[in-house]
Amino acid sequence: MKDILLVDGYNIIGAWAEAEQKDWPVDECRDRLANMLEEYAALNNIYVVLVFDGYKSDKIATHIEKKKHIEIVFTKKDETADHYIEKTVYNAPKFIKTYVATSDGLQQASILGDGAFRISSREMLRLLYGMGKRKSKQFGSESKKNSIADRLPDDLLQKLEQYRRTNRKEL
């Protein structure tokens, strides 16, 4: 069974500087976040549950959209995303690693007590943006050979190249 990542959607959106700078409407933020998390889940072999508050809505029941790698949850009236996430962490099997992406301090304390790992909202956004760089590096250039040099960090590769050039006469 896959590890689980529970994401407090509005908490992530609230920390998303790009969304604020570009003044995206809430619907667009939700869609973009869901798409990024779907891709993240596929690349990292993790099941993602993206939770949005229905606390102030008039929905009687929780609404869940299931996709291949992600579940999008809109909680019912008078239920917060925090409550839904805490309940899910508490009920998750202990042999599965459970991660929670939120910057809510009370929720972090609660989920840590139930054995889950926390990821701050900003760190989650860094992971999502880093995923794009990693993916383009991994899939972007078809002309590259599949060699060990392709997998080395850039700084180490530069040092090795510098060493090769300075010691070329000895070879």
C-alpha positions in Angstrom: 0.0 0.0 0.0 1.2 3.5 -0.8 2.2 6.2 1.6 -0.4 8.9 2.1 0.0 12.7 1.9 -2.9 14.7 3.3 -2.9 18.3 2.2 -4.8 21.2 3.8 -5.7 22.9 0.5 -6.6 26.4 1.7 -3.6 26.4 4.0 -1.2 25.8 1.0 -3.0 28.3 -1.1 -2.7 30.9 1.7 1.1 30.4 1.6 1.3 30.4 -2.2 3.1 33.7 -3.1 2.7 33.2 -6.8 -1.1 32.9 -6.5 -1.3 36.1 -4.5 1.0 38.0 -6.8 -0.9 36.9 -9.9 -4.2 37.4 -8.1 -5.6 34.0 -9.2 -9.3 33.4 -8.2 -9.8 30.7 -5.5 -11.2 28.2 -8.1 -8.1 28.5 -10.3 -5.8 28.1 -7.2 -7.7 24.9 -6.3 -7.4 23.5 -9.8 -3.7 24.4 -10.2 -2.9 22.9 -6.8 -4.8 19.7 -7.6 -3.0 19.3 -10.9 0.4 19.8 -9.3 -0.4 17.3 -6.6 -1.7 14.8 -9.1 1.6 15.0 -10.9 3.6 14.9 -7.6 1.7 11.8 -6.6 2.4 10.0 -9.8 6.1 10.8 -9.8 6.6 10.0 -6.1 4.4 6.9 -5.9 2.3 8.4 -3.0 -1.5 8.7 -2.6 -2.6 12.3 -2.1 -5.7 13.5 -0.3 -6.3 17.2 -0.9 -8.8 18.6 1.6 -10.7 21.8 1.4 -12.9 23.3 4.1 -16.6 23.1 3.8 -16.9 24.7 7.2 -18.9 27.7 6.0 -20.7 25.9 3.2 -24.2 24.6 3.2 -23.3 21.1 2.0 -24.8 18.4 4.1 -22.4 15.7 3.1 -18.6 15.5 2.4 -18.0 15.6 -1.3 -15.1 13.4 -2.6 -13.7 13.4 -6.2 -11.4 10.4 -6.9 -8.8 10.5 -9.6 -6.0 8.1 -10.4 -3.4 9.3 -7.8 -5.4 11.9 -5.8 -8.6 12.3 -3.9 -10.1 15.8 -3.6 -12.2 16.3 -0.5 -14.6 19.1 0.2 -15.7 18.7 3.8 -19.4 19.0 4.9 -20.9 21.9 6.7 -19.4 22.7 10.1 -16.4 20.4 9.4 -13.0 21.9 9.0 -10.2 20.4 6.8 -8.2 20.2 10.0 -10.8 17.9 11.6 -11.0 15.7 8.5 -7.2 15.4 8.3 -6.8 14.6 12.0 -9.6 11.9 11.8 -7.9 10.4 8.7 -4.5 10.3 10.4 -5.9 8.7 13.5 -7.7 6.0 11.4 -4.8 5.4 9.0 -3.0 2.0 9.4 0.2 2.5 11.4 2.3 0.5 8.9 1.7 3.2 6.3 3.7 6.4 6.4 1.3 9.3 6.6 2.4 12.9 5.8 0.4 16.1 6.4 1.1 19.3 4.6 -0.1 22.3 6.7 1.3 25.2 8.6 -1.4 25.1 11.3 0.5 24.7 14.6 -2.3 23.0 16.5 -2.9 20.5 13.7 0.8 19.7 13.5 0.9 18.9 17.2 -2.1 16.7 16.9 -0.9 14.7 13.8 2.6 14.3 15.3 1.0 12.7 18.3 -0.7 10.2 16.1 2.5 9.2 14.3 2.2 11.2 11.1 5.0 13.4 9.6 4.5 17.1 8.9 5.4 19.2 6.0 5.0 23.0 6.2 3.0 24.7 3.5 6.0 26.5 2.2 8.0 23.3 2.1 5.2 21.5 0.2 5.2 24.3 -2.4 9.0 24.0 -2.7 8.6 20.3 -3.3 5.9 20.9 -6.0 8.0 23.6 -7.8 11.2 21.4 -7.4 9.3 18.6 -9.0 8.9 20.6 -12.2 12.7 21.2 -12.4 13.4 17.6 -11.6 11.0 16.3 -14.2 12.3 18.6 -17.0 15.9 17.6 -16.1 14.8 13.9 -16.2 12.7 14.0 -19.3 13.6 17.2 -21.1 16.7 16.4 -23.1 16.5 13.3 -25.3 20.0 13.9 -26.7 21.7 13.2 -23.4 23.3 9.8 -22.9 22.2 7.7 -19.9 25.5 7.9 -18.0 26.6 8.2 -14.4 27.5 11.9 -15.1 23.8 12.6 -15.8 23.1 11.6 -12.2 25.8 13.5 -10.4 25.1 16.8 -8.8 26.3 19.8 -10.9 28.9 21.0 -8.4 30.6 17.6 -8.2 30.5 17.3 -12.0 32.2 20.7 -12.3 34.9 19.7 -9.9 35.6 16.4 -11.7 35.7 18.3 -15.0 38.2 20.8 -13.6 40.3 17.9 -12.2 40.2 16.2 -15.6 41.4 19.4 -17.4 44.2 20.2 -15.0 45.5 16.6 -15.0 45.0 15.8 -18.7 48.7 15.8 -19.4 49.2 13.0 -16.9 46.6 10.8 -18.5 
